[in-house]
Amino acid sequence: ELKKMVTHGLTPEEEELKMKKGNISKVVGRQQRGKELYYECEKTGRNNARGEPEPEFIPLYDLKMKDAYVMKLVRNFDERMKAEQSGMSIRPTTQVEVRKHLNDFGISPDLATQKIKSMSGGQKCRLVLAAAMWSMPHIVAFDEPTNYLDRDSLGALASAIKEYGGGVVIISHNAEFCKTMCQEEWSVPGDGIVHITGNQYKQEKLKEQVIQDEVTDALGNTIKVKAPKKKLSRKELKAKIKERKAKLDRGDEVSSDPDGLYAEHGC
């Protein structure tokens, strides 16, 4: 990203050109109008009565017809927009700041200037972790984070996760790593049931989520299993009682009341 910004830099001649009266000096906004992009541009010498810049929206196809430096301003604005949306703007994207961040993840300044394809699997993994943490997120999801990491790197990752103040979701085949790091574990063994354990989980919720329609005993007999009855809310119970009373008044047949639910309310 830093190299891109450098390639969009204006030459001294272009800097002088944009300062001529009536020329575009700055791109400050962007709008999508139908299928076309319009950019909000400030022009040198065009100010309102208060002396403030008075920008105007110009379609992209018109900007492409102007001096070459104008498209550099457009590309620089687009890069800034991408940086803001990705969270890059949270921190200064200077070489010193980026190299310091990468060094915190075990990527030396010399390695940081090399192409990614020259890195080993472990170094690429560190780079991905560094990129994920650049914007200082509140929650991080790791998909197989132990792959390609050596013992030292794995220990450093474990220490970092323990010290991290946000939420962490880990998807991994490494059961030992998960048991050490996670307070709650969701296991998917392939039997159609998600087994959830951990001190943050209420076991009674598992019973509500996992309901089997039928089971097979040791002799091969299929036994129907009744799902636990859902507890009615106050509003639902009131509506049921009202409906039952109306049926009784009309002389219609009503279902039995094994739990004595309606008897308590005189119906």
Protein Blocks (a to p, Z undefined) as FASTA:
>chain_A
ZZmmmmmpccfklmmmmmpghiafbdfbdcdehjbccdddddehiacfkopacdddddfk
lmmmmcfklmmmmmmmmmmmmmmmnommmpccbfklmmmmmmmnopafklmmpcfklpcf
klmmmmmmmmmmmnopabdcdehklgopafklmmmmmmmmmmpmbdcddddfblklmmmm
pmbdcddehnopacdedjkbcfklmmmmmccfbdcdfkopacddddddddddfklmmmmm
mmmmmmmmnopacdddfkommmmnoZZ
